[in-house]
Amino acid sequence: MPDNDERQEQILRAAAAVIIRQGYDKTTMSDIADEAGVSRGTVYLYFKGKEELFDALLYWEWMQYTRTWLDAIESEPHISTIGGYYRVVLRAINSHPLIASMMRRDRRVLGNYLRRPGNLFAWVESSSITVDFIRTLQSVGAVRQDLDPEVTAHLLETLSYGQLTIGDFKPPDQLPPFPVVIEALANMMDCWLSPEGGGNSEAGREVVHQTVVATRKHLEQMKLAREKP
Protein backbone atom coordinates (compact mmCIF):
# COMPACT_ATOMS: atom_id res chain seq x y z
CA MET A 1 0.00 0.00 0.00
CA PRO A 2 2.75 2.57 0.80
CA ASP A 3 4.30 1.94 -2.64
CA ASN A 4 0.89 2.42 -4.27
CA ASP A 5 0.34 5.65 -2.34
CA GLU A 6 3.77 6.90 -3.39
CA ARG A 7 3.14 6.08 -7.05
CA GLN A 8 -0.28 7.75 -6.96
CA GLU A 9 1.24 10.88 -5.42
CA GLN A 10 3.93 10.82 -8.12
CA ILE A 11 1.19 10.82 -10.78
CA LEU A 12 -0.76 13.60 -9.06
CA ARG A 13 2.31 15.81 -8.75
CA ALA A 14 3.02 15.24 -12.43
CA ALA A 15 -0.57 16.08 -13.35
CA ALA A 16 -0.39 19.33 -11.38
CA ALA A 17 2.80 20.36 -13.17
CA VAL A 18 1.41 19.60 -16.64
CA ILE A 19 -1.98 21.22 -16.03
CA ILE A 20 -0.40 24.39 -14.65
CA ARG A 21 1.90 24.50 -17.68
CA GLN A 22 -0.52 23.77 -20.52
CA GLY A 23 -4.03 23.78 -19.03
CA TYR A 24 -6.61 21.09 -18.28
CA ASP A 25 -8.17 21.04 -21.76
CA LYS A 26 -4.86 20.45 -23.57
CA THR A 27 -3.52 17.90 -21.08
CA THR A 28 -3.80 14.21 -21.95
CA MET A 29 -3.24 11.11 -19.87
CA SER A 30 -0.15 10.46 -22.01
CA ASP A 31 1.24 13.88 -21.08
CA ILE A 32 0.78 13.08 -17.40
CA ALA A 33 2.37 9.65 -17.80
CA ASP A 34 5.39 11.18 -19.54
CA GLU A 35 5.77 13.82 -16.83
CA ALA A 36 5.54 11.15 -14.11
CA GLY A 37 7.97 8.85 -15.89
CA VAL A 38 5.50 5.95 -16.00
CA SER A 39 3.51 4.19 -18.70
CA ARG A 40 0.06 5.40 -19.75
CA GLY A 41 -1.31 2.06 -18.57
CA THR A 42 0.06 2.71 -15.08
CA VAL A 43 -1.86 5.99 -14.90
CA TYR A 44 -5.05 4.15 -15.89
CA LEU A 45 -4.48 1.64 -13.10
CA TYR A 46 -5.14 4.47 -10.65
CA PHE A 47 -7.62 6.64 -12.56
CA LYS A 48 -10.31 5.78 -15.11
CA GLY A 49 -9.82 9.01 -17.02
CA LYS A 50 -8.70 12.61 -16.90
CA GLU A 51 -11.79 13.88 -15.07
CA GLU A 52 -11.41 11.35 -12.27
CA LEU A 53 -7.71 12.13 -12.04
CA PHE A 54 -8.39 15.87 -11.84
CA ASP A 55 -11.01 15.39 -9.13
CA ALA A 56 -8.45 13.41 -7.15
CA LEU A 57 -5.79 16.04 -7.82
CA LEU A 58 -7.97 18.91 -6.56
CA TYR A 59 -8.87 16.96 -3.43
CA TRP A 60 -5.20 16.09 -2.81
CA GLU A 61 -4.05 19.68 -3.41
CA TRP A 62 -6.72 21.08 -1.10
CA MET A 63 -5.80 18.65 1.66
CA GLN A 64 -2.10 19.58 1.28
CA TYR A 65 -3.05 23.25 1.38
CA THR A 66 -5.12 22.92 4.55
CA ARG A 67 -2.38 20.80 6.12
CA THR A 68 -0.14 23.86 5.71
CA TRP A 69 -2.68 25.85 7.75
CA LEU A 70 -2.78 23.29 10.54
CA ASP A 71 1.00 23.01 10.74
CA ALA A 72 1.30 26.80 10.99
CA ILE A 73 -1.45 27.10 13.60
CA GLU A 74 0.20 24.42 15.72
CA SER A 75 3.73 25.80 15.42
CA GLU A 76 3.40 29.59 15.13
CA PRO A 77 2.01 31.53 18.13
CA HIS A 78 0.95 34.57 16.06
CA ILE A 79 -1.79 32.57 14.30
CA SER A 80 -4.44 33.89 16.66
CA THR A 81 -5.73 36.94 14.80
CA ILE A 82 -7.39 37.56 11.45
CA GLY A 83 -4.12 39.08 10.21
CA GLY A 84 -2.16 36.02 11.29
CA TYR A 85 -4.73 33.74 9.70
CA TYR A 86 -4.55 35.61 6.41
CA ARG A 87 -0.75 35.61 6.50
CA VAL A 88 -0.80 31.81 6.61
CA VAL A 89 -3.59 31.42 4.04
CA LEU A 90 -1.99 33.69 1.44
CA ARG A 91 1.45 32.13 1.94
CA ALA A 92 -0.10 28.69 1.51
CA ILE A 93 -1.92 29.75 -1.67
CA ASN A 94 1.30 31.22 -3.04
CA SER A 95 3.08 27.89 -2.49
CA HIS A 96 0.33 25.89 -4.23
CA PRO A 97 -0.06 27.22 -7.82
CA LEU A 98 -3.03 24.98 -8.59
CA ILE A 99 -4.88 26.24 -5.50
CA ALA A 100 -4.18 29.80 -6.66
CA SER A 101 -5.64 28.91 -10.07
CA MET A 102 -8.72 27.46 -8.37
CA MET A 103 -9.21 30.61 -6.32
CA ARG A 104 -8.90 32.82 -9.40
CA ARG A 105 -11.08 30.52 -11.54
CA ASP A 106 -8.24 30.62 -14.06
CA ARG A 107 -9.84 29.49 -17.34
CA ARG A 108 -6.48 28.93 -19.04
CA VAL A 109 -5.55 26.35 -16.40
CA LEU A 110 -8.97 24.91 -15.52
CA GLY A 111 -10.70 25.05 -18.90
CA ASN A 112 -13.85 22.97 -19.41
CA TYR A 113 -13.67 21.52 -15.91
CA LEU A 114 -15.30 24.72 -14.69
CA ARG A 115 -18.46 23.84 -16.63
CA ARG A 116 -18.75 20.31 -15.25
CA PRO A 117 -21.87 19.81 -13.10
CA GLY A 118 -21.00 19.03 -9.49
CA ASN A 119 -17.34 20.05 -9.73
CA LEU A 120 -15.45 21.03 -6.60
CA PHE A 121 -15.53 24.78 -7.21
CA ALA A 122 -19.01 25.30 -5.78
CA TRP A 123 -17.68 23.87 -2.54
CA VAL A 124 -14.56 26.06 -2.69
CA GLU A 125 -16.77 29.13 -3.01
CA SER A 126 -18.78 28.08 0.04
CA SER A 127 -15.60 27.52 2.06
CA SER A 128 -14.34 31.10 1.76
CA ILE A 129 -14.52 33.63 4.59
CA THR A 130 -18.09 33.53 5.82
CA VAL A 131 -20.25 35.83 7.88
CA ASP A 132 -20.63 33.04 10.47
CA PHE A 133 -16.84 32.84 10.82
CA ILE A 134 -16.65 36.56 11.59
CA ARG A 135 -19.58 36.33 14.01
CA THR A 136 -17.92 33.45 15.84
CA LEU A 137 -14.71 35.44 16.21
CA GLN A 138 -16.74 38.38 17.52
CA SER A 139 -18.57 36.15 20.00
CA VAL A 140 -15.28 34.98 21.57
CA GLY A 141 -13.80 38.48 21.68
CA ALA A 142 -11.24 38.04 18.90
CA VAL A 143 -12.80 40.60 16.51
CA ARG A 144 -14.34 43.98 17.30
CA GLN A 145 -18.01 43.80 18.24
CA ASP A 146 -18.93 47.10 16.53
CA LEU A 147 -18.18 45.82 13.00
CA ASP A 148 -20.94 44.62 10.68
CA PRO A 149 -20.03 40.94 10.05
CA GLU A 150 -21.48 40.91 6.52
CA VAL A 151 -19.55 43.99 5.46
CA THR A 152 -16.41 42.72 7.19
CA ALA A 153 -16.57 39.35 5.44
CA HIS A 154 -17.10 41.08 2.10
CA LEU A 155 -14.13 43.41 2.59
CA LEU A 156 -11.86 40.55 3.66
CA GLU A 157 -12.77 38.57 0.55
CA THR A 158 -12.22 41.68 -1.59
CA LEU A 159 -8.72 42.07 -0.14
CA SER A 160 -7.80 38.41 -0.53
CA TYR A 161 -9.17 38.00 -4.06
CA GLY A 162 -7.62 41.33 -5.03
CA GLN A 163 -4.22 40.03 -3.96
CA LEU A 164 -4.80 36.82 -5.93
CA THR A 165 -5.79 38.60 -9.15
CA ILE A 166 -3.58 41.71 -9.13
CA GLY A 167 -1.15 39.93 -11.46
CA ASP A 168 -3.83 39.99 -14.17
CA PHE A 169 -3.71 43.80 -14.16
CA LYS A 170 -0.11 44.72 -13.39
CA PRO A 171 3.15 43.14 -14.63
CA PRO A 172 5.22 41.31 -12.00
CA ASP A 173 8.05 43.87 -12.10
CA GLN A 174 5.61 46.57 -10.92
CA LEU A 175 4.48 44.61 -7.85
CA PRO A 176 6.11 44.94 -4.41
CA PRO A 177 7.73 41.76 -3.04
CA PHE A 178 5.11 39.22 -1.99
CA PRO A 179 6.35 38.77 1.62
CA VAL A 180 6.31 42.54 2.16
CA VAL A 181 2.75 42.82 0.84
CA ILE A 182 1.52 39.94 3.02
CA GLU A 183 3.05 41.40 6.18
CA ALA A 184 1.55 44.82 5.46
CA LEU A 185 -1.86 43.30 4.70
CA ALA A 186 -1.82 41.18 7.88
CA ASN A 187 -0.82 44.16 10.04
CA MET A 188 -3.54 46.31 8.45
CA MET A 189 -6.17 43.65 9.17
CA ASP A 190 -5.10 43.36 12.79
CA CYS A 191 -5.22 47.13 13.30
CA TRP A 192 -8.69 47.22 11.77
CA LEU A 193 -10.25 44.13 13.34
CA SER A 194 -8.64 43.53 16.71
CA PRO A 195 -10.49 44.72 19.84
CA GLU A 196 -8.76 47.24 22.07
CA GLY A 197 -5.96 45.52 23.94
CA GLY A 198 -5.81 42.70 21.39
CA GLY A 199 -8.92 40.85 22.52
CA ASN A 200 -9.05 37.13 23.28
CA SER A 201 -6.35 35.89 20.93
CA GLU A 202 -6.29 32.33 22.31
CA ALA A 203 -10.02 31.92 21.67
CA GLY A 204 -9.50 33.30 18.17
CA ARG A 205 -6.74 30.78 17.58
CA GLU A 206 -9.06 27.95 18.60
CA VAL A 207 -11.80 29.20 16.25
CA VAL A 208 -9.34 29.25 13.35
CA HIS A 209 -8.12 25.74 14.25
CA GLN A 210 -11.66 24.38 14.42
CA THR A 211 -12.49 26.03 11.09
CA VAL A 212 -9.57 24.36 9.33
CA VAL A 213 -10.36 20.95 10.85
CA ALA A 214 -14.02 21.28 9.84
CA THR A 215 -12.97 22.26 6.30
CA ARG A 216 -10.87 19.13 5.95
CA LYS A 217 -13.60 16.91 7.39
CA HIS A 218 -16.20 18.36 5.03
CA LEU A 219 -13.96 17.74 2.04
CA GLU A 220 -13.32 14.16 3.15
CA GLN A 221 -17.08 13.59 3.38
CA MET A 222 -17.55 15.07 -0.10
CA LYS A 223 -14.89 12.74 -1.47
CA LEU A 224 -16.56 9.68 0.09
CA ALA A 225 -19.97 10.73 -1.27
CA ARG A 226 -18.57 11.14 -4.79
CA GLU A 227 -16.94 7.71 -4.64
CA LYS A 228 -20.15 5.88 -3.78
CA PRO A 229 -21.55 3.87 -6.74
C-alpha positions, 0 to 999 in steps of 0.5 A, spaced: 500 500 500 505 505 501 508 503 494 501 504 491 500 511 495 507 513 493 506 512 485 499 515 486 502 521 489 507 521 483 502 521 478 498 527 481 504 531 482 506 530 475 498 532 473 499 538 477 505 540 473 502 539 466 496 542 467 499 548 470 503 549 464 498 547 458 491 547 461 486 542 463 483 542 456 490 540 452 492 535 457 492 528 456 493 522 460 499 520 455 502 527 457 501 526 465 504 519 464 510 522 460 511 527 466 511 522 471 515 517 468 511 511 468 507 508 462 500 510 460 497 504 462 500 505 469 496 511 470 489 508 468 491 503 473 489 508 478 484 513 474 479 511 469 480 518 465 482 525 466 476 527 469 477 522 475 484 524 475 483 531 476 477 530 481 483 526 485 488 532 484 484 537 486 482 533 493 489 532 494 491 539 493 486 542 497 488 537 503 495 539 502 493 546 502 489 545 509 495 541 512 499 547 511 494 551 515 494 546 521 502 546 521 502 553 521 497 554 527 500 548 531 507 551 530 506 559 530 504 563 536 501 569 532 496 565 528 491 567 533 488 573 529 485 575 522 491 578 520 495 572 522 490 567 519 490 571 512 498 571 513 498 563 513 492 562 508 496 567 502 502 564 503 499 557 503 496 559 496 502 562 493 506 555 495 500 551 491 499 554 484 493 549 482 490 552 488 491 559 486 488 557 479 482 554 483 481 561 487 482 565 481 477 561 476 483 561 471 480 558 465 487 557 461 488 552 467 482 549 468 478 550 462 472 545 461 472 543 468 469 549 470 463 547 466 462 540 469 456 539 473 458 538 481 465 540 480 469 542 486 468 549 485 461 550 488 464 547 494 470 552 494 466 558 493 462 556 500 468 555 504 471 562 503 470 567 509 463 567 511 459 571 515 458 566 520 466 565 521 466 573 523 460 572 528 464 566 531 470 570 532 466 576 535 462 572 540 469 569 543 472 576 543 477 576 537 474 581 533 471 587 534 463 587 536 462 594 533 463 591 526 458 589 521 459 581 520 457 581 513 460 587 510 467 585 514 466 578 510 465 582 504 471 586 505 476 581 507 474 577 501 475 583 496 482 584 499 484 576 498 481 575 491 484 582 489 491 580 492 490 573 488 488 577 481 492 583 481 497 579 477 492 579 471 492 587 471 499 589 473 506 586 470 510 582 475 516 587 475 511 593 478 508 589 484 512 589 491 515 583 493 510 578 496 512 577 503 512 585 504 505 585 501 503 579 506 506 582 512 503 589 510 496 586 509 496 582 515 498 588 520 492 592 516 487 587 518 489 586 525 489 594 526 482 594 523 479 588 526 482 587 533 479 589 539 482 594 544 488 591 547 488 585 542 482 581 545 481 574 546 487 571 541 487 564 544 479 563 543 480 566 536 486 561 535 481 555 537 476 558 532 481 558 526 483 551 528 476 548 528 475 552 522 480 548 518 479 541 521 471 542 519 474 544 512 478 538 511 472 533 514 467 536 510 472 535 504 473 528 506 465 527 506 464 530 499 470 525 497 466 519 500 460 521 497 462 522 490 466 515 490 459 511 492 456 507 486 
